[in-house]
Amino acid sequence: MSMAVEPTMSALMTRAEALMGRLEVLLQPSLAAPDWSASCAFRCRRRAGRLLLEPVRHVSTIRLQDLKEVEPQKEKLLRNTEQFVAGRPANNVLLTGARGTGKSSLIKAVLNEFAARGLRLIEVDKSDLVELPDLVELVAGRPERFVIFCDDLSFDEGELGYKALKSMLDGSVAAASDNVLIYATSNRRHLLPEQMKDNLAVKYDENGELHPGEAIEEKISLSERFGLWVSFYPFSQQEYLEICAQWLRFYGLDEAAITAARQPALVWALERGSRSGRVAFQFARDLAGRGQAEALPTAIIHGDAPEGLDHV
């Protein structure tokens, strides 16, 4: 009989140890501190159901001088971040506008500008925004200044991250930490989809003045909680060509090759239906990668673009 009991006890001990291991995982802090000296940028990542802060080993090296034709936007974000790093009051920032115009790149360039002065960046996916209170609590006592970066942010109806972000920006009973700001990018200003049915709730008074319904008010309330809006706009043809030239110089092409590349750059933009900074960068990478082996067509002069290029 004793021989039958021993395997049973052994099995019970094994199961108990496995259960204790699971409990230890559950009882660990919801968000553990990483090695803060490992990088100036970190990502929130889920591993086995837990949210972890992982250092970014290879941070983008883009610099402010690499970004062209966005000087007003650059000035606004640079000034706000300078205030923040210096310990003065600064605002959460929403960067919105045309795709591929440098919204995310500008935030990365600002990080590189101020990293030596203690600026750190934490990238958070919108699905993990519900963890914002724990994240802010984790860094609140640190000497560094933290930008929580939400890239390409937009929400569908009922997403949990929307409420968490809204409360964190302004509305929670807990005071915001002085060493944390939120920088978010989005292609749309109001972050929530705007539907035709929302307009049905609009009312007007006897003087003809319109009063938006509650649904519209709710949808614009999140973006209004960002203290600073930085808007980006589509580039003109000349601005697009200047950005192409900037990246071609970055890849080592001489001025003659850059001048000769104007027409191919415009054709490249026409094929993609966009004259964005991203398209300009992709064109420069392609041309630099192919080298000078194939002859470039004679450069077009300003105003001689093939038909249709002015409307890319």
N, C-alpha and C positions, 0 to 999 in steps of 0.2 A: 504493500500500500504506500509505503514511504517513497518508493521509486516512482509511483504515479503522481505523487504530490509535487516532487521536485521539478519536473518539467512544467507543471502548472504554475508553480511559483516563479520559475524562470521566465515564462511567457508573460506573467503579470508584471514582473519587474521591467521587462523590455517595453511593454506598453506604457507603463508608468513613466519611464525615462523619456519615451517619445512624446508623451503628453506634457511633461515638464519642459521639454525643448520648445514645444509650440507655445506654451504659456510664457516662456521667457521672451520669445519674439513679440508676443502681444503686449507684454508689460514694458518693453523697451520704449524710450521716448519716441513720439510719433515722427520726429525729425531730428536726426543726430547731426552734430556739427562736423563739417569736413576739416581737412587740413587747410586752414585759410592761407597758409604760405605757399600752397602748391600752384596757385594761379591767381590772376586778377578777375577771372570770369568763371562762373559755375552754372551748372544746369540742374534742374530738378528732374529726377528720373525715378520711375517706379520699378522696384525690384521685389518680387515675391510679395506684392501687395503693399510694400512700404515705400514711402517717399524718401529718396536720398538726394543729397547735394553732392554732385560729382564735379571736380575741377575740370575745366576745359584745358587740355594739354597744349593745343595749338590754337591760340587766339588769333582772330583776324588782325592783320597788320595794317589795315587801311588807315590812312591819315586824313586829316582835315583838308590838306592841300590837294589830295587826290580827287576831291569832290568839287566839280565845277557847276556853275549856273544855278547854285542854290545858296547864294550868299546871304540873303535875308533870313532864310531858315537856319542856316549855320550860325548866324549871329545870335538869334534868339535862344537856340539850344545851348550854345557856348556860354552865354551870359547866365542863364538859369543854372547850369551845372557849376559854373565858377562860384556863384553864390552858395550853392549847396556844399561844395567841397570846402569853402571858406567858413562854413558854420553859420552862414546867414540864412534868413528865410528864403525858401525857393518853392516852386510849384511842381506838382505832378504834371506830366506833359502827354498830350495826345497828338501824334503826328499822323495826319490824314492826307489823302489825295491820290493822284494818279499812280498807277502801279509802275514799279521800276524806276522811280525818280530819286531814290536815295534815302528813303526814310530810315530803314534799318541800318544802312551803311553809315549814316550820320551818327547814330547812337554808338556804333562800334568805334567810329573815329574819335568821338568824344571820350569814350572809355580809354583809348590809347593816349589821348591828350592828358588825362588827369590820373591815370593809374599810379604814377609815381607819387602822387599827393594823397593816396589812400582811397581812391574811388574803386569800387568793386561792382561787378554786374552779376545778377542772378537771373537766368532765363527760365521763365515758367510758362508751360503750356496752359491754355485756357481750361483744360480738363482738370488741372491741379490747382486752380485758383481758390478752391474751397479750403486749401491748406494755408492760405495767406496769413491768417492770424498766428499760426504756429511758426511760420517762416519769419514774420516780423519779430515775434518774441525771441526767436533764436539769435537774431543779429542785433537786437536792441542794445545790448551791453557792450558791443564791439566798438573799437576806436575808429574803424573804417567807415566810409560813407557808402551806402548800398543803393544801387539802382535796380529795381525789379523790372525786368524787361519782358514785355508781352508782345510778341511779334504777330503781325497779321491777325489782329484781334477782331472778332465779330461773334455775335451770339445768335442762336435760334431761340424761339420761345421756350421758356421754362428751364433753361440750363442753369445748373446750380452755381456755376462760376460767376454768373452775372450778378447775383445778389451778394456774393462774397466780395467781389471787387467793388461794388457800389458802397457797401458798408465800410470797407477799408478806406476808400477815398474820402468819405465824409458821411457820417451817420452812425458809426459804431459808438457805443458808450465808452470804449477804450480809446484813449488819446493815441494819435499816430506817433510813431517813434521819430525823433528828430534826425536820425541817421538813415532814414529810408525814404526813397521816392519811387514812384511808378512811372516808367516811360513805356507807352504803348504805341504801336503803329497799326493803322487800319486803312483799307481802301474806301471805307465809308465813315462819314462823320458821326452818325448816331449809333453805330455799333450793333443795332438791332434791325432786322428787316422791316421796311416800311411797306405796308400793304394798302391796297385801295380801300378795303373795308374800314380801315382806321379813319378815313376821311368822312365816313357816314355819321360819325359822332360829333363832327364839328358843328358848333352852334353860332348863330349870329344874332345880334341884338337889333333893336329898332333903328339904330343908326347905321346898320350894315357892317358893324365891326365883327370880325371872325374871332371865335374862341375855340381853340383846339380841344378835342375830347381827351379823356383820361388816358386812353391808349397812346395817343401821340405824346402827351406830357411824360408818360412813363418812359417812352423810347428815347426821348431826348435828355432825360434826367441824368443818365450815366455820363454821357460826354460832357455835360455841364459841370460835373464834379472834377474834371481835370482843369486845373487853374490856368494852364497855358495850352493854347491850340497853335500848332504849327502846320500850315497848309502847303501842300506841294501841287504843282500844276504841270500839265504836259509841256514838253519842250518845243520850241520853234525849230525850224530846220537848221538855222544858223547855230542855235544853242546845241542841238544834237551833234552837229559837225565839230563844234569846239570840244565836246566831251569825247568824241571819237579820237580827235587829235591828241587830247590829254592821255588817253590810254595807249595810243600808238607810241607816244614818246616814252611812256612807262615801259613798254616792251622793247625800246631801243631803236625804233625806226627813225630815219633821218627826215628832215623837213620836206625833201623832194618826194619821198615815198608817201608822206602824210598828205601832201597836196594831191598826189596822184590817186590817193585812196578816197577822195571825196565822193566821186560818182558811185563806186562800189558800196560805200557806206550808205548812200541814199537808197540804192537798190535793195540792200540788206534790210533796211528799215521798212521799205514798201512791202517786201515779202512777208514780214512779220506783223504788219499792220500797226506798228508802234514806233515812235521816236523817243524811246526812254533811255535813261542812263544805263539800264541793264542791257538793252539791245546794243548800245554803243560799246559796252564792255565786251559783249559776246562777239561782236564784229572784230574788235581789236585782237581778241584772243585767236580767232580763226585766221585772221590775216597774218599775225605774227607767227602762228604755228605753221602756216604754209610757207613762210619765208618769202624771199624776193624772187623765187624762181620763175613764177609766171608773171608776165608783163601786165602791169596795171594800165587801164585805159587812161587817156588824157583827162586831167581833172576838169570838171565843169566849173565855170565861174559862177559867182552868186547871181541867182536869177535865171540860170539856164538849166534848171533841173528838168529831167524828162517829165512828160505829162503824168500827173497823178502824185508826184512826190511831194508837192506842197501840201497835200491833204493827208499825209500819213498820220 
